Amino acid sequence: MEIEPAEEVKEPPRIHRLDESVVNRIAAGEVIQRPVSAVKELVENSLDASSTSISVLVKDGGLKLIQVSDDGHGIRYEDLPILCERHTTSKLSKYEDLQSIKSMGFRGEALASMTYVGHVTVTTITRGQLHGYRVSYRDGVMENEPKACAAVKGTQIVIENLFYNMVARRKTLQNSADDYTKIVDLLSRFAIHHIDVSFSCRKHGAARADVHSVATPSRLNAIRSVYGLSVAQNLIKIEASDNDPSSSVFEMDGFISNSNYVAKKTTMVLFINDRLVECTALKRALEIVYVATLPKASKPFIYMSITLPPEHVDVNVHPTKREVSLLNQEVIVEKIQSVVESVLRNSNESRTFQEQTVEATPSVPSVTNNDLHLSPSPSGSKSQRVPVNKIVRTDSSDPAGRMHAYLYKNPQKYLGRDSSLTTVRSSVRQRRNLKETADLTSIQELINDIDRKCHSGLLDIVRQSTYIGMADDVFALLQHNTHLYLANVVNLSKELMYQQVLRRFAHFNAIQLSEPAPLQELIMLALKEEDSDLESNENDDLKKKIAEMNTQLLNQKSEMLEEYFCIFIDSNGNLSRLPILLDQYTPDMDRVPEFVLCLGNDVEWEEEKNCFQSLAAALGNFYAMHPPMLPNPSGKGLEFYRKRKHGKHTQDGGNSCHVADGTAEEDEFEHELLSEAETAWAQREWSIQHVLFPSMRLFLKPPNSMASNGTFVRVASLEKLYKIFERC
């Protein structure tokens, strides 16, 4: 008889405490799930810091680089050692504070989590400091002591090599295009809600931003800027509220798409107490309304902002704060659904269908009946009367130069203006030029001078030319018919701004400065720049007197400056508002001191017409698209940002590029300064292409002087070049 061996009794596994670094890395993977999660946390921190401008730079979908810069209040030097430790925050002190929390961040986990899955560098400066500080973090602690450095107002946080220590996570995120699309979508949503903040988002190395919004008082303008005219023109404003404590207390406003809007998927942008969140129940309820109300089950565009008492919202229900829990959520959803259904049913009583016809493009010569010879062949080909070397292969109304510019159209069959382009131009004219003239005789005389001195040939070039690109820092390359021209963008922008000041006289929107700027300090800055070579001790008293006199003069003229030019100077002698001359364009604020000094020194205040003319000229020079102060990093100016590591002993007294043992030195760059310069130059080129030249086509009347002062230079004839290439 065999005896079965007794089963071995297994001891239960022992419970042990995980190492703190393991705990933190597990938690970090939950908080920072994708690159877009990190961007969201950083942007929300920037908004909590009262920023008015936030820019995001992304490389490889955020895996290699995420850079978020803002102009907020910055981080205190003494807070830097604990900045990236877990559960350190300035948003709350005790648990009860969650019941009245208004900031978007509160746990103090986001930055700490980033340091456990990436390399984090923070550069910051607070108000009143002479310099900023830069410090790197890893695993929640500083790698070294903060180093003093040059910095612009606010904070810049850089995350490099995200998920470098999480191989599986990194492999699942190899599609960088998909992650960048999510980041662009996130910034677009923030941009249409926080309309008092400017947002930009671009890929590393890209010349133009994929999201570029400016502060605007109109929500609809923000939606138009970010999502396009096709969305904005098909939206209906919606509002709902309830103030019954027994059921629900909330206010909701927003925009929803009407029956003309067509899309393949739902776009729902929901903010609850200024927090970007998702609410599956509300989204499903609204989709049901659209399915039942509109034909073909159209997918809607929905923007909603819901405001509730803070104590009615539980924000601490999701690791990434993507969701919140609402008191009486079912009642709120039902009431919003009812209002949306009512609005949609009323709007569905009529539907608009827009006609779109095709016209022979203006860049291709029109073809008359006499020029058409129908061929009996099945292909129906036509004989070409226009020599091939005279055909213009660009279309001024279509900057992208699409292929339809090459095609002939039968004018009797297809003539008609592209309605969408007409709509856009009409909208731009109404928005940018609300009132063509002013009531004052002197202003009307100045505008008449502009009309009388307009050069007809240059006007045709401006209206019909196609922007090709920047030839150098000052000249842009244009094509008009079969000719190439160099155009001085500084002169053109200066003249355009001058004319805009006169045409929009006393009818400006305003740029609000983040902080009022004392006039006397601005003038002193400008005087010191002008007089930098002279001994400051001998001239300080004189500069101070000039600054005081000019400040007193501008204070006396402040009422007129505000009424006619939207230049607001408060009773304390601080500049706080400037006019908007062109939508989507803000002047270089580094030139404000020079502008203020010009107002005091160069304006002829005694005679009305001369006063307005010199003021318009000063504004035109200030708003002109001058090259940025920093050298252009794309050319020889790159040397400006280079720094060299020198050995202890070098040949030729230290001037050689090689150390004594023959090894080459490593070149390094001032990356922060280089990044700032790249952003400034890219922003200028974007403004030239997308703001300056479209506005010139609508508004600029080039004066006769531009025909002889080098503003326009014809450099080549494409017709002759074609013949040369043909011979080759």
C-alpha positions in Angstrom: 0.0 0.0 0.0 1.5 3.3 -1.2 1.3 6.2 1.1 0.6 9.5 -0.7 3.0 12.3 0.3 1.4 15.0 2.3 0.7 18.2 0.4 3.2 21.0 1.1 1.5 23.8 3.1 2.3 27.1 1.4 2.8 30.1 3.6 0.8 33.2 2.7 3.0 35.8 0.9 4.4 38.5 3.2 3.2 42.0 2.9 6.0 44.5 2.7 6.3 48.2 2.2 7.2 49.3 -1.4 10.1 51.6 -1.9 9.1 55.2 -2.2 10.5 55.6 -5.7 8.4 52.6 -6.9 5.3 54.1 -5.3 5.9 57.4 -6.9 6.6 56.0 -10.4 3.4 53.9 -10.3 1.4 57.0 -9.2 3.1 59.1 -12.0 2.0 56.6 -14.6 -1.6 57.1 -13.5 -1.5 60.9 -13.4 0.6 61.4 -16.6 -1.0 58.9 -19.0 0.1 60.5 -22.3 2.0 63.6 -23.3 -1.3 65.5 -23.6 -1.9 64.8 -19.9 1.4 66.7 -19.1 0.5 69.6 -21.3 -3.0 69.9 -19.7 -1.5 70.0 -16.2 1.1 72.6 -17.2 -1.4 74.8 -19.0 -3.8 74.7 -16.1 -0.9 75.7 -13.8 -0.2 78.7 -16.1 -3.9 79.7 -16.0 -3.8 79.5 -12.2 -0.8 81.8 -12.3 -2.9 84.5 -13.9 -1.1 84.3 -17.3 -2.3 86.3 -20.3 -0.1 84.5 -22.8 0.7 80.7 -23.0 2.8 79.1 -25.7 3.4 75.4 -26.1 6.2 73.8 -28.1 6.2 70.1 -28.9 8.7 67.7 -30.4 7.8 64.1 -31.5 4.3 64.3 -30.1 5.7 65.4 -26.7 7.9 62.4 -26.1 11.2 64.2 -26.8 10.2 67.7 -25.8 7.3 69.6 -24.2 7.9 73.3 -23.5 5.2 75.4 -21.9 5.9 79.2 -21.4 3.7 81.7 -19.7 3.8 85.3 -18.4 2.2 84.5 -15.0 3.4 85.6 -11.6 6.2 83.1 -11.5 7.5 80.9 -8.6 9.2 82.2 -5.5 12.9 81.3 -5.2 12.4 79.8 -1.7 9.7 77.5 -3.1 11.9 75.9 -5.7 13.4 73.2 -3.5 10.0 71.7 -2.8 8.3 72.6 -6.1 8.4 69.0 -7.5 7.8 67.1 -4.3 4.6 65.2 -4.1 1.7 66.9 -2.4 3.2 70.3 -2.2 0.8 73.0 -3.4 -0.1 76.6 -3.0 -3.8 76.0 -3.8 -5.1 74.6 -0.5 -4.0 74.0 3.1 -6.7 71.7 4.6 -9.2 69.2 3.2 -12.1 71.5 3.7 -10.6 73.9 1.2 -11.7 71.5 -1.5 -15.3 72.6 -0.9 -14.5 76.1 -2.2 -11.6 75.4 -4.5 -11.5 77.7 -7.6 -8.0 76.8 -9.0 -7.6 74.0 -11.5 -4.8 72.3 -9.6 -4.9 71.3 -6.0 -3.3 67.9 -5.3 0.4 68.8 -5.9 1.0 65.6 -7.8 1.4 66.7 -11.5 4.9 68.3 -11.4 6.2 65.5 -9.1 4.8 62.9 -11.5 6.5 64.5 -14.4 9.9 64.3 -12.7 9.5 60.5 -12.2 8.9 59.8 -15.9 10.9 62.6 -17.6 13.6 65.2 -17.2 12.1 68.5 -16.0 13.7 71.9 -16.1 12.1 75.0 -14.7 13.0 78.6 -15.5 11.1 81.3 -13.6 11.1 85.0 -12.5 8.8 86.8 -10.2 7.8 90.4 -10.3 10.5 92.8 -9.0 13.4 90.4 -9.5 16.4 91.5 -11.6 17.0 88.0 -12.9 15.3 84.6 -12.9 16.4 81.1 -11.8 16.8 77.8 -13.6 16.8 74.4 -12.0 16.5 70.8 -13.1 14.5 68.1 -11.3 14.6 64.3 -11.2 12.5 61.9 -9.0 10.9 64.9 -7.2 14.1 66.6 -6.1 16.4 69.2 -7.4 19.5 67.9 -9.2 21.4 71.0 -8.3 21.0 74.4 -6.7 19.0 77.0 -8.7 21.2 79.0 -11.0 20.6 82.7 -11.8 19.8 83.4 -15.4 18.2 85.9 -17.8 14.5 85.3 -18.0 11.3 86.9 -19.3 8.3 87.4 -17.1 6.6 84.2 -15.9 7.6 80.6 -16.0 8.9 78.1 -18.6 8.8 74.4 -17.9 10.6 72.0 -20.2 10.0 68.2 -20.1 12.4 66.1 -22.1 12.4 62.3 -22.8 9.0 61.7 -21.4 8.5 58.0 -20.3 12.2 57.3 -20.8 12.1 54.8 -18.0 8.7 53.2 -18.9 9.5 51.1 -22.0 6.1 49.6 -22.5 4.3 52.9 -22.2 6.7 54.6 -24.6 6.3 51.8 -27.2 2.5 52.3 -27.2 2.9 56.1 -27.8 5.1 55.9 -30.9 2.5 57.6 -33.2 3.7 61.1 -32.5 1.2 62.6 -35.0 -1.7 61.2 -33.0 -0.4 62.7 -29.7 0.3 66.1 -31.3 -3.3 66.2 -32.7 -4.6 65.6 -29.1 -2.4 68.5 -27.8 -3.7 70.8 -30.6 -7.3 69.8 -29.7 -6.6 70.5 -26.1 -5.2 74.0 -26.7 -8.1 74.7 -29.1 -10.6 74.0 -26.3 -8.7 76.2 -23.8 -8.5 79.0 -26.4 -12.3 79.3 -27.0 -13.0 79.3 -23.3 -10.3 81.5 -21.8 -10.8 84.3 -24.3 -8.7 86.8 -22.2 -5.6 84.6 -22.7 -3.5 84.2 -25.9 -2.6 80.7 -26.8 -0.2 79.2 -29.3 1.0 75.7 -30.1 3.5 74.6 -32.7 5.8 71.7 -33.5 9.5 72.1 -32.9 11.1 73.5 -36.0 7.8 74.6 -37.6 7.6 78.2 -38.9 3.9 78.6 -38.1 1.7 77.7 -35.1 -1.1 75.2 -35.5 -3.0 77.0 -32.8 -2.7 80.8 -32.6 -5.4 82.8 -30.7 -5.3 86.3 -29.3 -7.3 87.7 -26.5 -10.7 88.9 -27.7 -13.9 90.1 -26.0 -16.0 87.9 -28.2 -16.4 84.2 -27.7 -17.7 83.8 -31.2 -14.6 85.5 -32.6 -12.5 83.0 -30.6 -14.4 80.1 -32.1 -14.0 81.6 -35.6 -10.3 82.0 -35.0 -9.7 78.5 -33.8 -12.3 76.3 -35.5 -12.9 78.4 -38.6 -15.7 80.3 -40.2 -17.6 77.2 -41.3 -18.2 76.3 -37.7 -18.7 79.9 -36.3 -21.4 80.8 -38.9 -23.5 77.8 -38.0 -23.7 78.3 -34.2 -26.7 79.3 -32.0 -26.2 81.0 -28.7 -27.8 79.1 -25.8 -28.4 79.9 -22.2 -30.0 78.1 -19.3 -30.2 78.6 -15.5 -31.9 77.5 -12.3 -31.8 79.0 -8.9 -34.0 76.6 -6.9 -32.0 75.2 -4.0 -34.4 72.3 -3.6 -33.6 71.0 -7.2 -30.5 72.6 -8.7 -28.5 75.9 -8.8 -26.5 76.5 -12.0 -26.0 78.9 -14.9 -25.1 77.7 -18.4 -24.2 79.6 -21.5 -22.6 78.5 -24.8 -23.0 77.8 -28.5 -24.5 74.8 -30.3 -24.5 74.0 -34.0 -27.6 74.5 -36.0 -29.2 72.3 -38.8 -26.7 73.7 -41.4 -23.7 72.2 -39.6 -22.4 68.9 -40.9 -19.6 66.9 -39.3 -18.7 63.2 -39.0 -18.1 63.3 -35.2 -19.3 65.1 -32.2 -17.2 68.0 -30.8 -18.2 68.8 -27.3 -16.2 71.4 -25.3 -17.4 71.5 -21.7 -16.2 73.7 -18.9 -17.6 73.4 -15.4 -16.5 76.2 -13.1 -13.8 77.1 -15.7 -12.4 73.5 -15.5 -12.2 71.5 -18.7 -14.0 68.2 -18.0 -16.0 65.5 -19.7 -19.6 64.5 -18.7 -20.7 61.4 -20.5 -24.3 61.7 -19.3 -24.7 65.3 -20.6 -23.0 64.4 -23.9 -25.2 61.4 -24.5 -28.3 63.4 -23.6 -27.5 66.1 -26.2 -26.6 63.6 -28.9 -30.1 62.0 -28.4 -31.6 65.4 -28.9 -29.7 65.9 -32.2 -30.6 62.5 -33.5 -34.3 63.1 -32.8 -34.3 66.7 -34.1 -32.1 67.0 -37.1 -32.0 65.1 -40.3 -29.4 62.4 -41.1 -28.4 62.3 -37.4 -26.0 65.2 -37.8 -23.0 65.2 -35.4 -23.1 68.5 -33.4 -20.5 71.1 -32.3 -21.2 72.0 -28.7 -19.5 74.5 -26.4 -20.9 74.9 -22.9 -19.7 76.7 -19.8 -21.6 75.7 -16.6 -21.2 77.6 -13.4 -22.2 76.1 -10.1 -21.5 76.9 -6.4 -18.1 75.4 -5.6 -19.5 73.3 -2.8 -21.8 71.6 -5.3 -18.9 70.2 -7.3 -16.6 67.4 -6.2 -13.4 67.8 -8.2 -11.5 65.0 -6.5 -12.9 62.0 -8.3 -10.4 61.3 -11.1 -6.6 61.1 -11.1 -6.2 63.5 -14.0 -9.3 65.7 -12.9 -10.9 64.8 -16.3 -14.3 64.2 -14.6 -16.1 65.9 -11.7 -19.2 64.9 -9.7 -22.1 67.3 -9.5 -24.8 67.7 -6.9 -28.2 67.0 -8.6 -26.5 66.0 -11.8 -29.5 64.3 -13.3 -31.7 67.4 -12.8 -29.1 69.7 -14.4 -28.6 67.4 -17.4 -32.4 67.1 -17.9 -32.9 70.9 -17.8 -30.1 71.6 -20.2 -31.3 68.9 -22.6 -34.8 70.4 -22.6 -33.5 73.9 -23.4 -31.3 72.6 -26.3 -34.2 70.6 -27.7 -36.4 73.7 -27.7 -33.8 75.9 -29.3 -33.1 73.3 -32.0 -36.7 72.7 -32.9 -37.2 76.5 -33.3 -34.1 76.8 -35.5 -35.1 73.8 -37.6 -38.1 75.6 -39.0 -35.9 77.0 -41.7 -32.7 75.8 -43.2 -30.2 77.7 -45.3 -28.4 76.1 -48.3 -25.4 78.1 -49.6 -24.6 78.1 -53.3 -21.1 77.7 -54.4 -20.1 78.3 -58.0 -16.8 78.2 -59.9 -15.2 81.0 -61.6 -12.2 81.2 -63.9 -9.5 82.4 -61.6 -8.3 85.9 -62.1 -4.7 84.7 -62.6 -5.7 82.9 -65.8 -6.7 85.1 -68.7 -10.4 84.9 -69.4 -11.5 82.9 -72.4 -14.1 84.2 -74.8 -16.3 82.2 -77.2 -14.1 83.2 -80.1 -11.1 81.6 -78.4 -12.9 78.3 -78.0 -12.7 75.7 -80.8 -14.5 72.5 -80.0 -12.8 69.4 -81.3 -14.8 66.5 -82.7 -12.5 64.2 -80.8 -14.1 62.3 -77.8 -11.8 64.1 -75.4 -13.3 67.5 -76.3 -9.9 69.2 -76.1 -9.5 72.9 -76.8 -6.8 74.8 -78.5 -4.7 77.1 -76.3 -4.5 80.6 -77.5 -2.4 81.9 -74.6 1.3 81.2 -75.0 2.5 78.9 -72.2 5.2 81.2 -71.1 2.6 83.9 -70.4 0.3 81.9 -68.2 0.4 82.9 -64.6 0.6 79.9 -62.4 -0.5 81.5 -59.1 -3.8 82.7 -57.8 -3.8 85.8 -55.5 -7.2 84.7 -54.0 -5.8 81.3 -53.1 -2.4 81.6 -51.3 -1.9 77.8 -51.2 -1.7 77.9 -55.0 -4.0 74.9 -55.5 -4.2 73.1 -58.8 -7.5 74.7 -60.0 -5.5 77.8 -60.8 -4.1 76.0 -63.8 -7.5 75.0 -65.3 -9.6 76.8 -67.8 -13.3 77.0 -67.1 -16.1 77.6 -69.6 -17.3 81.1 -68.6 -20.8 80.8 -70.0 -21.4 77.6 -68.0 -19.6 78.1 -64.7 -19.1 81.8 -64.0 -19.7 83.1 -60.5 -17.8 84.2 -57.5 -16.6 81.8 -54.9 -19.2 82.6 -52.2 -17.0 81.4 -49.3 -14.2 83.8 -50.2 -16.6 86.7 -50.6 -18.2 85.9 -47.2 -14.8 85.8 -45.5 -13.7 89.1 -47.1 -17.0 90.8 -46.3 -16.7 89.6 -42.7 -13.1 90.8 -42.4 -14.1 94.3 -43.8 -16.9 94.6 -41.3 -14.9 93.4 -38.4 -11.7 95.4 -39.1 -13.0 98.6 -40.6 -16.3 99.3 -38.9 -16.3 103.0 -39.9 -14.4 104.3 -42.9 -14.2 107.9 -42.0 -14.4 110.2 -39.0 -16.4 113.3 -38.5 -13.4 115.7 -38.1 -12.5 117.7 -41.2 -8.8 117.3 -40.6 -9.0 113.5 -40.6 -11.1 113.5 -43.8 -8.5 115.7 -45.4 -5.7 113.3 -44.4 -7.7 110.4 -45.8 -8.3 112.3 -49.0 -4.5 112.9 -49.3 -4.0 109.1 -49.1 -6.5 108.6 -51.9 -5.1 111.4 -54.1 -1.5 110.2 -53.8 -2.3 106.5 -54.4 -0.2 104.9 -57.1 -2.5 102.9 -59.4 0.2 100.5 -60.6 1.4 99.6 -57.1 -2.3 99.3 -56.0 -2.8 96.6 -58.6 0.3 94.8 -57.5 -0.8 94.9 -53.8 -4.3 93.7 -54.6 -3.4 90.9 -57.1 0.0 89.7 -56.0 0.8 86.4 -54.3 3.0 86.1 -51.3 5.9 83.6 -51.8 8.0 84.0 -48.7 10.7 86.1 -47.0 13.8 86.8 -49.0 15.7 88.2 -46.0 14.9 90.0 -42.7 13.3 93.0 -44.4 12.2 92.0 -48.0 9.4 89.6 -49.0 9.1 88.0 -52.4 5.9 88.6 -54.3 4.6 87.4 -57.7 2.4 89.6 -59.8 1.4 88.3 -63.2 4.7 87.1 -64.7 7.0 89.3 -62.6 8.7 88.8 -59.2 9.1 91.7 -56.8 10.9 92.3 -53.6 8.7 94.3 -51.2 10.0 96.0 -48.0 7.6 94.7 -45.3 8.8 97.4 -42.8 7.8 100.3 -45.1 4.6 98.5 -46.2 3.5 97.7 -42.7 4.3 101.2 -41.5 2.2 102.8 -44.2 -0.7 100.3 -43.7 -0.7 101.0 -39.9 -0.6 104.8 -40.6 -3.6 104.5 -42.9 -5.5 102.2 -40.5 -5.1 104.8 -37.7 -6.7 107.5 -39.8 -9.5 105.2 -41.1 -10.4 103.8 -37.7 -9.9 107.1 -35.9 -11.9 107.1 -32.6 -13.2 103.6 -33.3 -10.5 101.3 -31.9 -10.7 98.1 -29.9 -8.1 98.0 -27.1 -5.1 95.9 -26.0 -5.0 95.8 -22.2 -1.5 95.7 -20.8 -0.9 93.0 -18.2 0.5 95.7 -15.8 0.3 99.5 -16.1 3.6 100.9 -17.3 4.8 104.2 -15.7 5.4 106.8 -18.5 8.4 108.3 -16.8 10.2 105.0 -16.5 9.5 104.1 -20.1 10.9 107.5 -21.3 14.0 107.1 -19.2 14.5 103.6 -20.7 14.3 105.1 -24.2 16.6 108.0 -23.4 19.2 105.6 -22.0 19.1 103.5 -25.1 19.6 106.5 -27.3 22.4 107.9 -25.1 24.1 104.6 -24.1 27.6 105.8 -25.2 27.7 108.9 -23.0 28.6 109.2 -19.3 25.4 108.5 -17.4 26.5 110.7 -14.4 26.6 113.8 -16.6 23.3 113.2 -18.3 21.0 111.6 -15.7 19.6 115.0 -14.5 18.9 116.1 -18.0 17.2 112.8 -18.9 15.1 113.0 -15.8 13.9 116.5 -16.7 13.1 115.4 -20.2 11.2 112.4 -18.9 9.3 114.6 -16.4 8.3 117.2 -19.0 7.2 114.6 -21.5 5.2 112.7 -18.8 3.5 116.0 -17.8 2.7 116.7 -21.5 1.2 113.3 -22.1 -0.9 113.5 -18.9 -2.3 116.8 -20.2 -3.2 115.1 -23.5 -4.5 111.9 -22.0 -8.1 112.6 -22.5 -7.6 113.3 -26.3 -5.3 110.2 -26.6 -7.9 108.0 -25.1 -10.9 109.3 -27.0 -9.4 109.4 -30.4 -6.6 106.8 -30.3 -7.5 104.4 -27.5 -4.2 105.2 -25.7 -5.2 105.2 -22.0 -3.0 106.9 -19.5 -4.4 106.8 -15.9 -4.2 109.6 -13.3 -0.9 108.2 -12.0 0.8 108.6 -15.3 0.7 104.9 -16.2 0.1 103.6 -19.7 -2.4 100.7 -19.5 -4.1 100.4 -22.9 -3.1 100.5 -26.6 -5.3 100.4 -29.8 -5.7 97.3 -32.0 -4.9 98.3 -35.6 -5.2 94.8 -37.1 -6.9 91.7 -35.8 -4.6 88.9 -34.7 -1.6 91.3 -34.4 0.1 92.7 -31.4 3.1 95.1 -31.8 6.5 94.4 -30.4 6.2 95.5 -26.7 10.0 96.0 -26.5 9.4 99.1 -28.6 7.0 100.7 -26.2 9.6 103.0 -24.6 10.7 104.3 -28.0 7.0 104.9 -28.9 6.2 106.9 -25.7 9.3 109.0 -26.2 8.2 109.7 -29.8 4.8 110.8 -28.5 6.5 113.4 -26.3 9.2 114.6 -28.7 7.9 114.2 -32.3 4.1 114.9 -32.2 3.1 118.5 -33.2 0.5 119.2 -30.6 -0.4 122.8 -31.5 -2.2 122.4 -34.9 -5.0 119.8 -35.2 -4.2 118.3 -38.6 -0.5 118.1 -38.0 -1.1 116.7 -34.6 -3.3 113.8 -35.9 -0.9 113.2 -38.8 2.2 112.9 -36.5 0.3 110.8 -34.0 -0.7 108.4 -36.8 2.9 108.3 -38.0 4.2 107.5 -34.5 1.6 104.7 -34.1 2.4 103.4 -37.6 6.2 103.2 -36.8 5.4 101.5 -33.5 3.1 98.9 -35.0 5.2 98.3 -38.1 6.6 94.8 -38.4 10.2 95.6 -37.7 12.7 92.7 -37.3 12.8 91.5 -33.7 15.5 92.9 -31.4 17.3 89.5 -31.2 19.4 88.5 -34.3 17.8 86.1 -36.7 18.9 82.5 -35.6 18.3 81.0 -39.1 21.3 82.9 -40.7 24.6 84.3 -39.6 22.9 85.5 -36.4 23.1 82.0 -35.0 26.7 82.9 -33.9 25.2 85.4 -31.4 23.7 82.5 -29.4 26.8 80.3 -29.5 29.0 79.9 -26.4 32.3 77.9 -26.4 33.9 75.8 -23.8 37.6 76.9 -23.8 40.4 74.7 -22.6 42.9 75.9 -20.0 45.5 76.6 -22.7 44.7 77.6 -26.3 46.7 78.5 -29.3 47.1 82.0 -30.4 46.3 83.5 -27.1 43.0 81.8 -26.7 41.5 83.0 -30.0 41.8 79.7 -31.9 38.9 77.3 -32.2 41.1 74.4 -31.2 42.7 73.6 -27.8 46.5 72.9 -27.6 46.2 69.2 -27.9 44.4 69.5 -31.2 40.9 68.4 -30.1 38.0 70.5 -31.3 35.9 72.4 -28.7 32.3 71.6 -28.2 29.9 74.3 -29.4 27.0 75.1 -27.1 24.1 77.4 -27.5 22.1 79.7 -25.1 19.1 77.5 -25.7 16.6 79.7 -23.8 17.6 82.8 -25.7 17.7 80.9 -28.9 14.2 79.5 -28.4 12.9 83.0 -27.6 14.5 84.3 -30.8 13.1 81.4 -32.9 9.7 82.1 -31.5 9.9 85.9 -32.2 11.1 85.4 -35.8 8.6 82.7 -36.6 5.8 84.8 -35.1 6.8 87.8 -37.2 6.9 85.7 -40.4 3.5 84.2 -39.6 2.1 87.7 -39.0 3.6 88.9 -42.3 2.0 86.1 -44.3 -1.3 85.7 -42.5 -2.1 89.2 -41.2 0.0 91.9 -43.1 -0.5 90.8 -46.7 -4.2 89.9 -46.5 -4.8 93.2 -44.8 -2.8 95.1 -47.5 -5.0 93.6 -50.2 -8.1 95.0 -48.4 -6.9 98.3 -47.0 -3.6 99.6 -48.3 -3.4 102.4 -50.9 0.3 102.6 -51.7 1.6 106.2 -52.1 3.5 107.4 -55.2 6.7 107.6 -53.1 6.8 103.8 -52.9 7.5 103.6 -56.6 10.9 105.3 -56.2 12.1 104.8 -52.6 12.9 101.1 -52.9 9.8 99.7 -51.3 9.0 97.7 -54.4 11.9 96.3 -56.6 11.2 94.2 -59.6 13.8 91.4 -59.7 12.8 89.0 -62.5 10.5 88.2 -65.3 9.1 84.7 -65.2 8.4 84.9 -68.9 12.1 85.4 -69.7 13.2 82.8 -67.1 10.8 80.3 -68.8 12.5 80.9 -72.1 15.9 80.4 -70.6 14.9 77.2 -68.9 13.2 76.0 -72.1 16.6 76.4 -74.0 18.3 74.5 -71.3 
